[in-house]
Amino acid sequence: MTKERHQLYADMLPHHLTPLWEVLHSLVPPSPATPCLPAFWSYEAVRPYLARAGEVISAAEAVRRVLILENPALRGQSAITQSLYAGLQLILPGEVAPSHRHTQSALRFIVEGEGAYTAVNGERTTMHEGDFIITPSWTWHDHGNESDKPMVWLDGLDIPIIRFFDAGFAENGSSAAQAVTQTEGESFARFGHNMAPVRHDGLYASPYGRTSPLFSYPIARTLEALYTLERSATLDDWDGFKLAYTNPLSGQSPMPTIATFMQRLPKGFAGKPYKQTDGAVFSVCEGSGTATITGTQPGGGTSTAIFHFTHRDHFVVPSWHSLKLSSTEGCTLFSFSDKPIHLALGIHREERQTH
Ligand code: GTQ
């Protein structure tokens, strides 16, 4: 029979046919079998390469001067998980990263520096360490540094998702810096205070896609919320105090493909492990701690990665790997994942373990 089977496979090969029964087990695995690995980028190790990138190419020539954080199991694919892209972008004093737009949605989490701006849809936002900023799908955006210090931020994009759907479009702006048509702070005034325009709200909302009309979620507000909770609220044994950023008009994630979070682990926190189908990328905003990440190997055994992280470090937790967070001195962690898509498809799963 084996011989006849192989003859069948060989004969039908030129007709672009292949037998399902040979691959069925890997097409519908009993539980997620991601090729992605847990990985860690210490800022101390990465920063000198960013500095060297600043010496060998200008922001204008590079368009975006970014070092991509590539998952070690996905080298060459510009991906940190199967669905997400992450990179560290450097912009030096006086530089402009020219205006463009694309269907990919982007987030910035400011890692180092103060005072450069991102312009989105005619409004500039000054960036501070810890701010979370979005450039939604198909919105014009450019970045400029009018401060006297280098600025570095984490870029998070849904590049692999848009590539998967073959739905990528992009355009360059007619000038390097887009025309400014709104005073800084206008979108925050309209949408950042638990209020929204009574009339003409569509006029100010993002022009394309189901995205937040707020471009900037300033760190001062985020920390105020988390520190208040830390003083009095009940601690979650897995997450510490964890809040999701929202689109104020919908209560959903600020962008349709990417969810973003900030969490506070109090001093002495020893979290319980949990796993989720959405792989997540973390950026350490304050303090230090340890992430223990355990996954099942293709062969069936388990392997554990232990990352001791500090301020400005980055790490990735692949899908369905268990994550346990702990911190001696306390810490604040930014993270993002593709959770909104899992929720939209009804495939999101989470398992919270008790030990
Ligand atoms: O700032 O527009 O890291 O288009 C990759 C692609 C940043 C950006 C990236 C991009 C951008």
Residues whose N, C-alpha, C, O or C-beta is under 5 A from the ligand:
A	BS01	GTQ	R64 V66 G87 D155
